[in-house]
Structure formats: structure tokens, C-alpha cells
């Protein structure tokens, strides 16, 4: 998959690849919404490999341009919303909602680049507000799959429980085997009573190289980034 990216903006990283692999376990189908799509990588990968009707939303104009172009060159149908997720009035409800949202919290050193700021910091899409909106537009027994800062797990669980989401699956991502988890990937559902499955940790690096599992995920996604300047 060829993907244009804004060389002066937020570039996708391993989070998107790992989250795509996590999402794939749940065989997405039906109407799917990608929140904060950026250049479109996450939703487009899912639409490439699964039978979904892809909808994507982002508030930044350059991301809408990139997602539109990336869908076109990869010959994937898509419906795109140019709006803030919390403000958009959706006419549809979605069977799957996925997101790699901005999750850096207050107290983290912040970028002066406005494009990077919107893409990284959760003040632009507060966790509880995001989950509240998802609750309004997801189908009964719909799937909400996203990643977040692992250190904020308590806030994540409290917010999901408040809006009656049941967490069915969790997987932590570690930079290396001996380091604390950096990322948490969560699969939550409405109307579910299943116990939570804690998946084995995903380790990114070992001895300075990608682990076998990380390599396999990158081989599965098969993305090629083309950096460009948007004026």
C-alpha cells in the first residue's frame, strides 16, 4: 500500500501497524468508522483486507486531502468527513469504530507545531468525550477498538465502564522485554458480558532489531510511505 504523508506533519508509526494487526483478530465487517484518520493508514489497511464500508473522519484539511489521495491511488472506496469528531452529526451507526487517537496528556512537553499539536495531545479529543460520542453512534453489540497511552489505563477503564462498554480484549505493547508498556490496545463492546482476555504482550524490539512478531506485522501491512510537502 502506497501512502502519501505530510513531511511537516504527524507521520504514522508502529502504533498504526500494531493496532491494525490487533483489529484483524476480530474480523471487522459492516460499516466501519476510523476516528482521526490522519493520512488514512489504519482504515485503509482494514478496508484493503476485510469487507467493510469505510468511513473516516479528521478535522485537519491536509489530512482529508491525504486520505482522499491515498484511497484513490490504492483503489479503495471511502466516505470522508471533514469535521471535528465530537461535532459531526452522523446519520449512520457503525458496527466497528476504530481509532489511534491523540493520547498525550497534560504535563507532557508540547510541540509548537499546530499540526503536530492536534495530532498528538488529548485536549483536542478528550478520552471521556470520545467514548461518549462513540456510545451514541455504535450499533448494539458493536465493536470499539483503539489504542492509548498504557499509563492512562485507569482513566480508560473508568470511562468505558461509565458508558457501559465491556472490555473483551487487552494487549500491551512494550518497546523491549524489560521495559514498561508504552501502549495499550483495547477491544470493547456494547451489550457484552464476556470476561476480559489479556493477550500476551507485544514486544517491539530485541537486541536492537524488530522482534519476529513485529517483522511479521510489518510484512503483513506492506506499506510504502511517500513524504510530500502540502502548501
N, C-alpha and C positions, 0 to 999 in steps of 0.2 A: 504494500500500500504506500503510495506516494503522498506526502503530506507537506503542504506549504506552511511555514511558520514565520511569524514576525520576528526578525532578528533583534529588534529593540523591545520585544515584549516578553511575556512569560512563556518559556519553552517547556513542552511536556517532558516528563522524566519517567523514572521507573514506576512511580505510583500508578500511572495510567495503564502500563503494561500489566502490572501485577493485579490491578483491580479488574481489568478485562478478563484475565485468567480466572479470577475468583467468580465473577459474574457467570462465566460459561458453565460452571458446575450446575447452575440452576435452570439451564435450558430456556433462556428467555424467548418469549413469543408474544404475539399480540401487539398492542400499542405500547411503545417504549419511549420514555422521555429522558433526555440527558440534560441535567441542570448545570449551567455554567460550562458550556461545551468547549470553550477556548477555540482551538483550531479544528475541533470536531473529532479528535482521535478516538475517544472512548466509544461514543455512539456509533461511529463509522465502522470500527472494528467489530462491534457486536452485530451491526446490520450486515456486514460482509459475511459473517459466519453463521448467523441464525435468522430465522424467518420472523422478523419484526417489522412493524411500521414505525420508522424512526422519526421522532420529533426532537428537536434540540433548541435550547434557549440560551442566550447570552446577552448581556446589556451593553457590551462594548462593540462599536461598529466594525472595528478591524477584525474582531473575531467572527462576526457574522459574514464578512467578506471571505475570510479564510475558510470557514466551514462550508460556505456555498461553493467555493472553488474546489475544495478537497472532495466534496461529494460528487461534483461534476466529473473531475478527472478520474475518479475511481468508479464512476458509473453506478452510484448508489442513490436511490430516491430518498428524499428527506423533506420534512416540513420544519421551517426555521422560524422562531420567534425572536425578534429584536426587542428585548424589554428586560427590565428587572424581574426576576422570577417571582418575587413577592407581590409585584404589581400586576402581573399578567392575568387577564381573565380567560382562563382556559375553557373551551367549550367541550373538551373531551375529558374522560377519565382514563387513567393509564394502568395497564396490567403490570408493567415494570417501570420503576423510576430509579435511575442510576445517577451517581454524581461523584466527581472528585472536586469537592468544593474548596473555597478558600478557608483554611483552618488555623492559620497562625493567630494566636490570641494576644490580648493586651499584655504589654510588658516585653514583647519581642521587639528587637530593634527593627524599625520600619524603613522601607525604601521611599525615596523622594520621587521615584518614577511613578506617576499616577496610574499607568497601565499595569505595572507590577503590583502596585498597592491594592487595586481592585481584585486582582487575580489571587493574591496571597492571604489577605487579612480578613478574619471572620466578622469584622464590624460591618462589612459590606453584605454579608449574608449570615446573620446570627444563627447559631445552631438551632435554638428553640423555634425561631421564626420559620426556618427552613422546614423543620419537621412538621410544624403546624400546617404550613401550606401543602406539603406532601400529603398529609392526612386528608385534606379537602379534595384532592384530585386523584387519589389512588382508588382502584376498584376494590370491592370486598375480597379479602384474601390476596390482595396484590402484594408484589414484592418491592421492597425498598432496599437497594444495595449501594453502599457508599464506603468511602474511606475517610479517615480523620486522624488527627494527632492522637497517638496512643495515650499520651499523658492526660488527655481530657476524657478518659473513659467514664468517670463518674457522671460528668455532665451529660454525656451521650446517653447513658443508660436511664438516667432520671428523665430526660426529655422524651425518649422513646416510650417509656412506660406511661408518662403523663398523657400521651396521645394514643395509648392503647396499642402500641406496636409490640409484638413479641419477637425477641431476638432469637432467631433459629440457628444462626451460624456466626462464628467469630474466628478471624485469623489475624495473628500479629505478624508484622514484618520487622525483621532485625537487620541492621547493617552487617553485623558479623555475629557469630555464635555467642560470644561473651558479652555483647553489649545489650543494653535495654532496648525494648521495642520502640521503634520510631513511629510506626504506622499501625492502625487497626483497620481491618476491613470487616464490615458488618452486613449481614443479610437479615432483614427484619420483615415481618409480615403482619398484615391486619387479620384478625379473626383466627389466629393460630394459637394452639395450646401446646405445641411441641416443646420439649426440653431443648436447651441450648447445646449445640455441638461446638466444642472448642477444637479447632483444627490444629494440626502440627504447625509450628512456626515456619515461616518462610524466611530463609537466610539468604541475603543478597550476595555477600562476598565471603570468600575463604582463601586465605593466603594471597590476598591482593587481586584475586580474579573472581569473576562471576561463578557462583556455585552451579552445579549441574542443573538444578531446577530452574534457576534464573536464566541460564542459557537456553533451556528448553522453551521457556515462556517467550523470550525474545525471538527464537526461531519460529514460534507459532504466530506471533504478531506480524513479523516480516514488514516492518515499517522503514521507510526511507525519508528522512527529513530534508526539505529544501528550504533553507533560510532565505527570506526576501525582505526588502525594505518597503514598508507601506507609507505612502506620503499623503 
